[in-house]
């Protein structure tokens, strides 16, 4: 049965977000890798004039290695669904007023020479990088969120800053992108929003929908990503989710749009925000 048209008014038409998923080089310890990415590589990117001109948000999401291991080895459930952790170590987040603005940055000769050059030399496995552009829908935002304020750089990942849980979604076989957007944004979001509003320390919950007609090829394989931003630990995030009275109803509802709602792919991350305008 054909779904109603998606309510695209919930999507932010003022911004687009690009996510780049990376694995660290095998011969570099995670702590050393994380420190270099945060303290050195970030400055190379932020020093570019094209970055200052075009980028509205720049974040690094450092996958929390303790939780990556715990979730991979344990049997954490959300309602009737199991959790699986893909093998990534970090996510680069760029946000701009249009995809063209971000593409102008990542295709700029200085970016290719300095940022990509340093990244492939010191940090990332070239053959495992995947990327995608996404439209943003904010489902819940705490009135105490201070996005856009000056942000102090945490000294050590995880010691300060926010915790982010990414839930990576492939649409159900046979669904068009419009139907996927409808079920996730128009049907599922209103179902979860009341519980999100009562979750302590929850800063923001977003849906990212794969940008259609993108000049930047989506190589992630994901049609959508749920972004849950929390001010406390991942333990708190998952424990709060498990308390929801209608959790099983919410996860079962995913059968309308999710290719396998019995198993969710998640990435538990510590967020480092460098630019937020």
GINOR-V715173 format. One record per backbone hydrogen bond with DSSP energy under -0.5 kcal/mol. NH is the residue of the N-H (numbers start at 1). CO is the residue of the C=O. E is the energy in kcal/mol with one decimal. If there is no record, write none. Layout:
nh=NH co=CO e=E
nh=NH co=CO e=E
This chain:
nh=8 co=6 e=-1.6
nh=10 co=7 e=-1.5
nh=11 co=8 e=-1.5
nh=12 co=136 e=-3.7
nh=13 co=11 e=-0.8
nh=15 co=12 e=-0.6
nh=16 co=96 e=-2.4
nh=17 co=134 e=-2.6
nh=18 co=94 e=-3.0
nh=19 co=132 e=-2.5
nh=20 co=92 e=-2.3
nh=21 co=130 e=-2.9
nh=22 co=90 e=-2.8
nh=25 co=123 e=-1.9
nh=28 co=25 e=-1.4
nh=33 co=29 e=-2.8
nh=34 co=30 e=-3.3
nh=35 co=31 e=-2.2
nh=36 co=32 e=-2.3
nh=37 co=33 e=-2.5
nh=38 co=34 e=-2.3
nh=39 co=35 e=-3.1
nh=40 co=36 e=-2.2
nh=41 co=36 e=-2.4
nh=42 co=37 e=-1.2
nh=44 co=40 e=-1.5
nh=45 co=41 e=-1.8
nh=46 co=42 e=-2.5
nh=47 co=43 e=-1.7
nh=48 co=45 e=-1.3
nh=52 co=48 e=-1.8
nh=53 co=49 e=-1.6
nh=54 co=50 e=-2.2
nh=55 co=51 e=-2.3
nh=56 co=54 e=-0.5
nh=56 co=95 e=-3.0
nh=57 co=95 e=-1.5
nh=58 co=275 e=-2.2
nh=59 co=93 e=-2.1
nh=60 co=272 e=-2.4
nh=61 co=91 e=-2.9
nh=62 co=60 e=-0.7
nh=62 co=270 e=-2.8
nh=63 co=61 e=-0.7
nh=63 co=89 e=-2.2
nh=64 co=268 e=-2.7
nh=65 co=63 e=-0.6
nh=68 co=64 e=-2.6
nh=69 co=65 e=-2.1
nh=70 co=66 e=-2.5
nh=71 co=67 e=-2.8
nh=72 co=68 e=-1.6
nh=73 co=69 e=-2.0
nh=74 co=70 e=-1.8
nh=78 co=81 e=-2.8
nh=81 co=78 e=-2.0
nh=82 co=262 e=-3.0
nh=83 co=76 e=-1.1
nh=84 co=264 e=-3.0
nh=86 co=84 e=-0.6
nh=88 co=86 e=-1.8
nh=89 co=22 e=-2.6
nh=90 co=22 e=-1.7
nh=91 co=61 e=-2.0
nh=92 co=20 e=-3.0
nh=93 co=59 e=-2.7
nh=94 co=18 e=-2.5
nh=94 co=92 e=-0.5
nh=95 co=57 e=-2.0
nh=96 co=16 e=-2.1
nh=102 co=98 e=-1.4
nh=103 co=99 e=-3.0
nh=104 co=100 e=-2.2
nh=105 co=101 e=-1.0
nh=106 co=102 e=-2.3
nh=107 co=103 e=-1.5
nh=108 co=105 e=-1.3
nh=112 co=108 e=-2.5
nh=113 co=109 e=-2.5
nh=114 co=110 e=-2.7
nh=115 co=110 e=-0.6
nh=115 co=111 e=-1.2
nh=116 co=111 e=-2.4
nh=117 co=112 e=-1.0
nh=118 co=114 e=-1.7
nh=119 co=115 e=-2.6
nh=120 co=116 e=-2.7
nh=121 co=117 e=-1.6
nh=122 co=118 e=-2.8
nh=123 co=118 e=-0.5
nh=123 co=119 e=-2.1
nh=124 co=119 e=-2.9
nh=125 co=23 e=-2.1
nh=126 co=124 e=-0.6
nh=128 co=125 e=-1.1
nh=129 co=126 e=-0.9
nh=130 co=21 e=-1.6
nh=132 co=19 e=-1.8
nh=134 co=17 e=-3.2
nh=135 co=209 e=-3.5
nh=136 co=12 e=-0.5
nh=137 co=207 e=-2.5
nh=138 co=10 e=-0.5
nh=139 co=137 e=-0.7
nh=139 co=205 e=-2.3
nh=140 co=205 e=-1.8
nh=142 co=203 e=-3.2
nh=145 co=142 e=-1.9
nh=149 co=146 e=-2.2
nh=158 co=160 e=-0.6
nh=159 co=156 e=-2.1
nh=160 co=156 e=-0.6
nh=163 co=230 e=-3.0
nh=164 co=269 e=-2.6
nh=165 co=228 e=-2.5
nh=166 co=164 e=-0.6
nh=166 co=267 e=-2.5
nh=167 co=226 e=-2.5
nh=168 co=166 e=-0.6
nh=168 co=265 e=-2.8
nh=169 co=224 e=-3.0
nh=172 co=257 e=-2.5
nh=175 co=172 e=-2.0
nh=180 co=176 e=-2.4
nh=181 co=177 e=-2.6
nh=182 co=178 e=-2.3
nh=183 co=179 e=-2.6
nh=184 co=180 e=-2.5
nh=185 co=181 e=-2.9
nh=186 co=181 e=-0.7
nh=186 co=182 e=-2.0
nh=187 co=182 e=-1.2
nh=188 co=183 e=-2.6
nh=189 co=184 e=-1.5
nh=191 co=187 e=-0.8
nh=191 co=188 e=-0.6
nh=192 co=188 e=-1.7
nh=193 co=189 e=-2.1
nh=194 co=190 e=-0.6
nh=195 co=192 e=-0.5
nh=196 co=192 e=-2.2
nh=197 co=193 e=-2.2
nh=198 co=194 e=-0.6
nh=198 co=195 e=-0.8
nh=199 co=196 e=-1.3
nh=200 co=198 e=-0.6
nh=202 co=199 e=-1.5
nh=203 co=201 e=-0.5
nh=203 co=229 e=-2.4
nh=204 co=229 e=-1.6
nh=205 co=140 e=-2.8
nh=206 co=227 e=-2.7
nh=207 co=137 e=-2.9
nh=208 co=225 e=-2.5
nh=209 co=135 e=-2.5
nh=209 co=207 e=-0.5
nh=210 co=223 e=-2.4
nh=211 co=133 e=-2.8
nh=214 co=211 e=-0.8
nh=217 co=215 e=-0.7
nh=219 co=131 e=-2.6
nh=219 co=217 e=-1.0
nh=220 co=131 e=-0.7
nh=223 co=169 e=-2.1
nh=224 co=169 e=-1.8
nh=225 co=208 e=-2.0
nh=226 co=167 e=-2.8
nh=227 co=206 e=-2.5
nh=228 co=165 e=-2.2
nh=228 co=226 e=-0.6
nh=229 co=204 e=-3.2
nh=229 co=227 e=-0.6
nh=230 co=163 e=-3.5
nh=230 co=228 e=-0.5
nh=231 co=201 e=-2.3
nh=237 co=233 e=-1.8
nh=238 co=234 e=-2.6
nh=239 co=235 e=-2.3
nh=240 co=236 e=-2.4
nh=241 co=237 e=-2.2
nh=242 co=238 e=-2.0
nh=243 co=239 e=-0.6
nh=243 co=240 e=-1.1
nh=244 co=240 e=-0.5
nh=244 co=241 e=-1.4
nh=247 co=244 e=-1.5
nh=250 co=246 e=-2.5
nh=251 co=247 e=-2.7
nh=252 co=248 e=-2.6
nh=253 co=249 e=-1.9
nh=254 co=250 e=-0.7
nh=254 co=251 e=-0.8
nh=255 co=252 e=-1.8
nh=256 co=253 e=-2.0
nh=257 co=254 e=-1.7
nh=258 co=254 e=-3.5
nh=259 co=170 e=-2.5
nh=261 co=258 e=-0.6
nh=263 co=260 e=-1.9
nh=264 co=82 e=-3.3
nh=265 co=168 e=-0.8
nh=266 co=84 e=-2.9
nh=266 co=264 e=-0.5
nh=267 co=166 e=-2.4
nh=269 co=164 e=-3.1
nh=269 co=267 e=-0.6
nh=270 co=62 e=-2.7
nh=271 co=162 e=-2.9
nh=272 co=60 e=-2.8
nh=273 co=271 e=-0.5
nh=274 co=58 e=-2.7
nh=274 co=272 e=-0.6
nh=275 co=58 e=-1.6
nh=277 co=56 e=-3.2
